[in-house]
Amino acid sequence: MWKITRDCLEGKTVRIESRTWDEEKAKTVPLYRFRLLDDDGIHYYYGVSTSDSSFAPLDGYGAPNDGCTLIEYRNAKTRKYEAL
């Protein structure tokens, strides 16, 4: 499950969810922050996922809609984003 929470190009907060997003379930599992980028390193979207190793946000939204080619997840310990 994942959802987009920020559209960097439009500069606004959004709520774009995967078809499987379940708000109640999301309250009971860890959420991992991610961001979607293009080849030039431009940030398109930020979001949260119930997995820290899923390409679903990239494959299901970022790539087909805006040509994003990279997903990075935020490392909870270092607080830095790392590419899969």
C-alpha positions in Angstrom: 0.0 0.0 0.0 1.2 3.5 -0.8 0.0 7.0 -1.2 1.4 10.2 -2.6 1.4 13.1 -0.1 3.2 15.9 -1.9 3.4 17.1 -5.5 6.7 18.9 -5.8 6.1 20.3 -9.3 2.8 21.9 -8.3 4.1 22.7 -4.8 1.1 21.4 -3.0 -0.1 18.7 -0.7 -2.1 16.0 -2.5 -3.7 12.7 -1.6 -3.2 10.2 -4.4 -3.7 6.6 -3.1 -3.0 3.2 -4.5 -6.1 1.1 -5.0 -5.2 -1.0 -2.1 -4.7 1.8 0.4 -6.6 1.1 3.7 -6.5 4.0 6.1 -7.3 1.8 9.1 -4.6 -0.7 8.3 -2.1 2.1 7.7 -2.6 3.2 11.3 -1.4 -0.2 12.6 1.7 -0.8 10.5 5.0 1.1 10.1 5.0 3.7 7.2 8.1 4.4 5.2 8.7 7.7 3.4 9.7 7.7 -0.2 10.2 10.2 -3.0 10.0 9.8 -6.8 12.6 11.4 -9.1 13.4 11.6 -12.8 16.7 10.9 -14.5 17.9 14.5 -13.8 17.3 14.1 -10.0 14.3 16.4 -10.0 11.9 15.5 -7.2 8.3 15.0 -8.4 6.5 13.4 -5.5 6.8 12.4 -1.8 4.7 9.8 -0.2 4.4 7.0 2.3 4.3 3.2 1.9 3.8 0.2 4.1 7.0 -1.3 2.5 10.5 0.1 2.3 11.4 -2.0 -0.7 8.5 -1.7 -3.1 8.6 -0.2 -6.6 4.8 0.0 -6.7 4.6 3.8 -6.3 7.1 4.3 -9.1 5.6 1.6 -11.4 2.0 2.5 -10.6 2.1 6.2 -10.6 5.4 8.1 -11.0 6.7 6.4 -14.2 3.4 6.3 -16.2 2.2 9.8 -15.3 5.4 11.8 -15.3 8.3 9.7 -16.4 9.9 9.2 -13.0 12.7 6.7 -13.1 13.9 6.4 -9.5 12.4 5.8 -6.1 14.2 6.5 -2.9 13.2 5.5 0.6 14.1 7.4 3.8 16.4 5.5 6.1 15.0 5.8 9.6 18.4 5.7 11.2 20.4 8.1 9.0 17.3 10.1 7.9 18.7 10.2 4.4 16.9 9.0 1.3 18.5 5.9 -0.4 17.7 4.6 -3.9 16.5 1.0 -4.2 
